[in-house]
Amino acid sequence: MRSRSGRANLAKTTLQVMDVGRYVNPQGESVSIAEAMEACNAGSEFYTPGELERLREEVVSDPALMTEPGLNWRMRRRSKERMRWH
């Protein structure tokens, strides 16, 4: 999809699907995305611009933290240097 209007239409449709929580596929079947949206929202975290800058600085200063195999991390800055590993 190369045209600007085509991309804008796709974006509009995507937002409508997200609002409704389902869409109709080409076979006419209703497909629910509500559970996937809930999981996505539950797994999301909000970072202020200051928190993102501190996180960027930390990653740049110790890139090995981000490249260790098998580790998925989530940083919380509410308390001093508390990390949670999954």
C-alpha positions in Angstrom: 0.0 0.0 0.0 1.9 3.0 -1.3 -0.7 5.8 -1.4 -1.1 8.1 1.5 -4.9 7.8 1.4 -4.5 4.0 1.4 -2.3 4.1 4.5 -4.6 6.5 6.2 -7.6 4.3 5.5 -5.8 1.3 6.9 -4.9 3.2 10.1 -8.5 4.3 10.5 -9.7 0.8 10.1 -7.1 -0.5 12.5 -8.2 2.0 15.2 -11.9 1.0 14.6 -11.0 -2.7 15.1 -9.2 -1.9 18.3 -12.1 0.2 19.6 -14.7 -2.6 18.8 -12.4 -5.5 19.8 -13.2 -7.6 16.7 -13.3 -7.6 12.9 -14.9 -9.5 10.1 -12.5 -11.6 8.0 -12.9 -12.2 4.3 -15.0 -15.3 5.0 -17.5 -13.2 6.9 -16.5 -14.6 10.3 -16.3 -12.3 13.3 -12.8 -12.5 14.8 -12.3 -11.3 18.4 -9.1 -9.6 19.3 -10.4 -8.5 22.8 -8.4 -11.2 24.7 -5.2 -10.3 22.8 -5.8 -6.6 23.4 -6.2 -7.2 27.1 -3.0 -9.2 27.2 -1.2 -6.5 25.3 -2.4 -3.8 27.7 -1.6 -5.9 30.8 1.9 -6.4 29.5 2.5 -2.7 28.7 4.2 -0.2 31.0 4.2 3.6 30.9 7.5 5.4 31.1 7.9 9.2 31.5 10.4 10.9 29.2 12.8 11.2 32.2 12.5 7.4 32.9 13.1 6.7 29.2 16.2 8.9 29.2 17.6 7.2 32.3 16.9 3.8 30.8 18.6 4.8 27.5 21.7 6.0 29.4 21.8 2.7 31.3 21.6 0.6 28.2 24.2 2.6 26.4 26.5 2.4 29.4 26.1 -1.4 29.7 24.9 -2.9 26.4 25.7 -6.5 27.7 22.6 -6.2 29.9 20.4 -6.2 26.7 22.3 -9.0 24.9 22.4 -11.8 27.4 20.5 -14.7 25.8 17.3 -15.9 27.3 16.7 -12.9 29.5 13.6 -10.8 29.3 13.7 -7.8 31.6 11.5 -5.0 32.7 12.9 -2.0 34.6 10.9 -0.2 37.3 12.2 3.1 38.5 9.7 3.5 41.3 12.3 2.2 43.7 16.1 2.5 43.4 17.6 0.1 40.8 15.0 -2.6 41.3 14.9 -5.0 38.3 12.5 -7.8 37.7 13.6 -10.7 35.5 11.2 -13.0 33.7 
